[in-house]
Amino acid sequence: MKLYLCSFFLLFAFLFLSNTIYAGKRKTDAATNDLPVLQEEKHTVFPEDFYFDVDAISPKKDDENKFEIHGFFEITSPVKGRDDDSQQPSSEFLEENELVLWIGKQITKKLSFASEIEIEEGFNNYGLEKFEFSYHIATDVLQLRIGKFLYPFGIERFAEEGPFNKLVDRPLPSIRIIPGTYSDIGGMLCGTVPFLLNTRFKYEFAVTNGLEGPEPKDVQELWDNNSNKTLGGRIALECFPGIEVGSSYSRGKYDEDSKLDIDFLGADFQLKRGNWEIRGEYIASRVEQKAEDGGNYYRNGYYIQSAYRYPFNLDYLKYLEGVVRFDSVDPNRDITDGNEADRVAIGLNYSPMEHVVFKFEYEVENEPGEDIHGKSFVQAIFQW
């Protein structure tokens, strides 16, 4: 089965035709987090280059004293079936859709502030995903970041938000092994070191409060359940134009007595050539547990995703994008309990105009614990 899926993945391609010249002129806004410009790139572009960070809020000279406010509203509905970890039942259609606000300010030439607020459950639940200050000690080579920030593990975190995620849902390892949106409180050193031949070395090292348990839901908010701190981060090498490989590691105590360890190990790659993008990630985790609770156990998972975006110079058709992803997860390698899963997801994205995207996704799952093995979703995203 997996050999067939890999063959299917490698042969997957998308071809679209266009013959009409676009009637209008595209407007650009350097302060917003627009989708990538569909043209020949002068520099390698990766998902993190479009994440809402310091570069996204850099003000114009006449706007230095103003806050930048951006965001998006995401409407998602299952057409057939649902995934309890990432999607909502149709009965909760209005409650589970999401409004996200990004607020930031360039305080000084080197110091900036950025925050992210998630509003869910019918505007009744407010979550603070980010609240961070970044200081450029030595341009982009060395930065200090303190506050609440996305934990520096892997690359899926750069594309987990709706406008950057090319499918409706997220890879299974990113929601069943590591917390789906893992932001933590602490400090981080990060930067990009340029080398010869367009090679760049990227690093992120963080000291944070850590998790309070092995499950994805065990993310701490504004407290710490023990005196131990979690150490971890990611290093990566952009070794050729358009190619990046990286590795991540994290370790810390998660129980109140600071005796039980939990660690994560990851490897990732991403390739971008024009409008074609391939990326993948492997995640493994070891959890220490008391003998009466079942003892230590291991878990792992991976995904590989390919997407091709074809620009159309037509009114009300900015681009079409085809996406395919295969992912696999095993939450406990020592037992077979029906939680193992393999999945193929196929998606089609349509953008009629700037800042508006419609998505359709169909999934085929091999998951013993699920009654429904074919699911489909639609999503609309409006961003500003």
N, C-alpha and C positions, 0 to 999 in steps of 0.2 A: 504493500500500500504506500509506504513512504517513498520507495523508489519511483513509483508512478507519480506521486505528488511532486517529487523533485524534478522529474522530467517535464511534467506539466508546467512547473514554475519556470524552468529554463527556456521552454519554447513559447512562453507567454509573451505577446507583443500587441501593441496597439497601433492602428494606422487610421488616420482621418484625413479627409481631403477638404480643401478650402479654395474658393475661386472668386470671392467678392472682397473688395477693398473696404476697410472700416471707414465709416463716414465721419466719425468724430475724432477729436484729439484727446489722448489720454492725459489726465492731470496727475501730477505727482505731488506728494506731501512728505517731505523728509522727516517730519515729526511723528508720523503714524507708522504702524507696524504692518505695512502692506505685504501682500504675497509677492514672491520673487518676480522680477521683471523677466518676461519671456523673450530674451534676446541673448546673443553671444556674450558670455561673461568674461571680464578681464581678470577676475580673481575667483578662486575656488570659493564656493558658497556651501555652507552646511546648515543644518537646522538651527543651531544655536545663534547663527547670525540674524535670525528673524525673531528670536525670543525677545520679549519686552525687557530690556535692560538699559544700561546707561546710554548706549548708542541710540536707542529708540527715543530717549527723552532729551537728547542734546538740543538745546534751544537755539533759536536764531538770536542774533545780537540784540534785537529789539524786544525779545521775549525772555530775557534772562531772569526776570523776577516773577515769572508766571509758572504755575503748576501745569504739567501736561496731564490730561485725563483722556484715556482711551478705554476701549472695552469691546465686548461682543455679547450678543444674546443668541443662545443656542436652543433650538427646538428639535426634539428628537422623538420619534415614535416607532415602535415595532410594527412591522407589517405582518410578520409571522413569528411567533415565539419570542423569547426574551432571554437575557443573560443576567442572572441575579447580581453579579458582581459589577456590571457596567451599564446595564440598561434598565428601564423602568417598564412596568406593566402599563397597558393602555389605560387602566382605570386611574392611574396617577399621572396622566399625561401633562396636566398643567402644573402639578406640584414638583415634578422632578427635573424640569428643564432649568437651564442655568443662565444666570447673568453674571458676567465677570467684569470688574472695573480695574484698570491699571492706572495708578496715580504715581507721578514722579516729578522730581525737580532737580535741576542742576544747581546746587547750592553755591559752589565755587568752581573754579576751573578744574580742580582735582576731586572735589567731593560731590557726590550725588546721592539722591534718595529715590527708592522705588518700592512700591507696595502693590499687592494684588488682593482684591476682595472678591470672594465667591458668594453669590446670593442664590440659595436654592430653596426647594420645598415651598413653592408659592410665596416667595419673599419672606419666609418665616425663619430661615436658617442662614446665618451670616458666618462665613469662615474667613479668617485672615491667613492666606496662603503665603504671603511674603510681606516683610516689613524690614527692609535692609538699607544700610548705608555702605557705600563703596567709596574707597579712597585710592586714587591712582598714585602710588608711591613713586613708581618709575614708568610712566606712560602705560603701555599695555603689558610690559614685561612683568611688573609686580603690582598687584592690587590687594588691598585689604578689605574684607567684607565682614560686617558684623550685623547681628540681628536675627531675624527669622528668614531663612532662605531655603531654596530647594537643595536637598542633600546631593552632593556631587558624586552620584553613582550612575554610570551608564549614560546612554544617549537618548533613550526614549522620553526622558523628562523634558527634553527640549521641544518635543512635538506632541506632548500629551494634551495640550489645549485644542479645542475644536478647530480654530482657524489653521492650525499647523498639522493636525492629525489628518492623514490622507484617507483614513477609513472612519467609520462612525464609532466603533469601539476601539479598545486598546489591546495590545498583545497580552496573552494569558500570563506569562511570567511577570509582567509589570503590575499585575493586580492580585496575583495569588502567591507570589514569593516575596517581592519587595512591596511596601505600601504603594498604593496606586498614585497618590500625590504625597510624597514624603518630603515635607518641609520641616526643618528643625531649627532650634535656637543655638547659636554659638558664634564662632569666628572662623574665617576661611582666608587662606592666601591662594591667589590664583593668578594666572598670566599666560602670555603667549610669547615664546622666544623664537625669533626668526633665524633661519640658517640659510646656507647657500642653496641655489637651485630650487627656489620656491618651497623649501622645506620649512615647516614650523613645528615647534614642540609646545604642547599645551599641558598645563598642570593645574590641579585643584586639590588642596589639602585642607581638611576641616576638622575642628574639634567641636562636638555638639553634645546635647543632653542624651541623645540616643532613644531607642525604643523601650517600651515597658513590657514587651512580650513578643513572641515569635510570629503572631498573626499580623496580616496587613492592617488590621484595624487598630493595632496597638501603637498608634502614633501619639506622642505626648504633645500637649499644647503649650501652656505657659508655665509648666512645672517640670520637675525631674523626680522620679521615684527612687533614685539612689544617688550616691556621691560619685559614682563612676562616670566617666565621659567616653563617648564613642569617637574613635579615630578612623579616618578613612579619606578617600578621594579617588581621583582619576587622573591618569596620565595618557597622553595621546600623541601620535606623530602623524602629521600631514606629510607623507613621504613623497608623493607625486601630486601634480595638479589634479584635484578632484578626488583624491583617495586619502582616507584617514583611518587609522587603526588605533584602538585604545584598550586600556585595561583599568578595572576599578576594584577596590577592596575596602571593606569596612569591618570593624570589630568593636564590640563593647559588651558590658554586662547589662542584662535587662531586668533582673529580679530586684526586689527591694533590699535583699541582703548582699547584693553585688558578688554573687558566687557563680551565676550561670552565664555563659558566653553565648552570643549569637554573632555569626560572621557571614559576610556576603562576598563572593568573588565573581567578577564579570569580565567578559571580553566583548568587544564590539568592532564593527567596521562600517564604513559608509563610502559609497562611490557615487559621484555626480558627474555626468557628462551632458552639458546642455540641459535639455528638459527631461533627461532620463536619470532616475535615482534608484539605487539599491542600497539597503542597509540591513544589518542583522545584529543580533545580540545573544549572548549566552550568559545565564545567571545560575550560580550554584550557591547553596546556603547550608551551613551546619548549625544545628540548634542543640545546645546542652539542656538536658531536662532530667529531673529527678527520676529515679528508678520506678517509684510508685506512679509516676505520670506517664510511663512508657519508655523512659530512657532517651538517650541522644538519637537524633535522626537527621537525615540528609534529604535535600530537595533540589531540584534543578529544572531548568526549562530553557527554551530558545525560540527565536523567531527569525524569519528572513522575509523581507518585503521589497517589492519592486513597483515602481510607478513611472508612468510616462505621461507628460502633459503636452498636449498639442494646442498651440494658439490658433484661434480663428479670428480673422480680421472681418468680422461681421457685426452688424448691429445686434445687440442682445445675446451675443455669444462671444465672450472673451476667451474662454478656453474649455476644452474637455480633458479630463484626466482619468486614465485607467490605472487601477491598483490591484495587486494580488499579494496576499500574505499567507505564509504557512507558519503556524506556531504549535508548540508542544510544551506541556508542563506536567510534572510529577511532584505533588506537594509532600510526598513521603515515599522515598525509594525502597524502604524496608517492608512496606505492606502494599497490598492491592485492595483498595477500598472503594473503587469507583470514582475517585477524584482525579485520576489521570485523564488527560485530554489531548487530542490532536485536532487541529482545525485548519480548514482552508477558507479564507475570506476573499471575496472578489468585490471590488467597488468601482463605481463610476461617479465622477464629480463634474458638476456643470456650474460655470460661473457666467451669469447673464450680464453682469456689470461689476464695477469696482466694489469691493467690500461685501459682496453677496455671493454665497456659495450654497449649492444644493448637492446633497450626497445620497447615494443609494448603495447599500451593501447587502450581499447575500453570503451566508456562511454554511458550510458543510462540516459537521462535527462528528468526531468519533470519541464520545465521552460516555462510558458505561453508566454513570450516575444521572444522566440527563434523559428525559423522555422524548424531548424534541431534538432532532439532529439536523434540521434544516431551518435556519432563521434568516429573516431579512429586516432591514431597518431603513428608514429615511430620516434625513436631517437637513435643517436649514440653518444657516449661520449668517447673522448680520453684524458687521463690525464697523467701528468708527475710530 
